[in-house]
Amino acid sequence: MIRRGRIGAFLAGVLIGLMSINAYAAELVMFETEGCPWCAAWNRDVGTIYTKTEEGQRAPLRRVDVDAPRPADLQHILGIVYTPTFVLVEGGREVGRIVGYPGDDHFWGLLGELLRKTTTGVGS
């Protein structure tokens, strides 16, 4: 009985630790809208491979429709006017953003600059 209690306490501690790590992980929030030609271009050029890249592993993509109610944890992100707008969030705070889609070469370069500002940094 004591052994089960210790294992349960250990597992609870691990779970709490994982939850706190995830709370501070970076994520790339893509604000998009239906019918946006630049969103479609990003989806075609980058979206199909993003999850397979180092950047995609460091900052998983989260899509948010600008016409839908904003999720509670993103209420603090203001000034989204154009789509797509990519906001890099870490630990609940905005690290930076890319407004529009300037093409895949520019996108990767700009994203790399933003990721270097995170605590997990890419290329730092």
C-alpha positions in Angstrom: 0.0 0.0 0.0 2.8 2.4 0.8 4.5 1.6 -2.5 1.4 2.5 -4.5 1.2 5.8 -2.6 4.8 6.6 -3.5 4.3 5.7 -7.1 1.2 7.7 -7.3 2.9 10.7 -5.8 5.8 10.3 -8.1 3.6 10.1 -11.2 1.6 13.2 -10.0 4.8 15.1 -9.7 5.9 14.1 -13.2 2.6 15.1 -14.6 2.7 18.5 -12.9 6.2 19.0 -14.2 5.2 18.1 -17.8 2.2 20.5 -17.6 4.4 23.3 -16.5 6.9 22.6 -19.3 4.1 22.7 -21.8 2.8 25.9 -20.4 6.1 27.6 -21.2 6.7 25.9 -24.6 6.7 28.1 -27.7 3.9 27.8 -30.2 3.4 29.6 -33.5 -0.2 30.9 -33.7 -1.4 31.4 -37.3 -4.3 33.8 -37.5 -6.1 33.1 -40.7 -9.4 33.5 -42.5 -11.3 31.5 -45.0 -10.6 32.6 -48.6 -7.3 34.3 -47.8 -5.1 33.8 -50.8 -1.9 34.4 -48.8 -3.0 31.8 -46.2 -3.5 29.4 -49.1 0.0 30.1 -50.4 1.5 29.5 -47.0 -0.4 26.3 -46.7 0.9 25.2 -50.1 4.5 26.3 -49.6 5.1 25.8 -45.9 2.1 24.2 -44.2 2.6 20.8 -45.7 6.1 20.4 -44.2 6.0 22.7 -41.1 5.5 19.9 -38.6 8.4 18.0 -40.0 10.9 20.8 -39.5 13.1 21.8 -36.5 11.1 25.0 -36.3 7.8 23.1 -36.2 9.1 20.9 -33.4 10.2 23.9 -31.4 7.1 25.9 -32.0 4.1 23.7 -33.0 1.5 25.4 -35.2 -1.8 26.5 -33.8 -4.4 27.8 -36.2 -6.9 30.5 -35.2 -9.7 31.8 -37.4 -9.9 35.6 -37.0 -13.6 35.5 -37.6 -14.3 33.1 -34.7 -14.3 34.0 -31.0 -10.7 34.3 -29.8 -9.5 31.5 -27.4 -9.3 32.8 -23.8 -5.5 32.2 -23.6 -4.9 34.4 -26.7 -7.1 37.4 -25.6 -4.0 39.4 -24.9 -2.8 39.3 -28.5 -4.1 42.5 -30.1 -3.8 44.2 -33.4 -4.4 41.3 -35.7 -5.6 43.1 -38.9 -4.1 41.1 -41.8 -4.1 37.4 -42.5 -2.1 35.5 -42.2 -0.4 36.9 -39.1 1.9 34.5 -37.3 2.5 35.2 -33.6 5.2 33.4 -31.7 4.1 32.8 -28.1 6.2 31.5 -25.3 5.1 31.1 -21.7 1.9 33.0 -22.5 3.7 36.1 -23.8 4.1 37.3 -27.4 7.7 37.0 -28.6 7.1 38.5 -32.0 5.1 38.3 -35.1 5.2 38.0 -38.9 2.5 39.9 -40.6 1.5 38.5 -44.0 3.3 35.9 -46.0 6.4 37.2 -47.8 7.2 33.9 -49.5 8.8 30.8 -48.1 12.4 32.0 -48.1 11.5 35.2 -46.2 9.1 33.3 -43.9 11.8 30.8 -42.7 14.3 33.6 -42.2 11.9 35.7 -40.2 10.7 32.7 -38.1 14.3 31.9 -37.4 14.9 35.4 -36.0 11.9 35.1 -33.8 12.8 31.6 -32.5 16.3 32.9 -31.5 14.4 35.2 -29.0 12.9 32.2 -27.2 14.4 30.4 -24.3 14.7 27.3 -26.4 16.2 29.3 -29.3 16.9 27.8 -32.7 20.3 28.5 -34.1 21.5 30.2 -31.0 
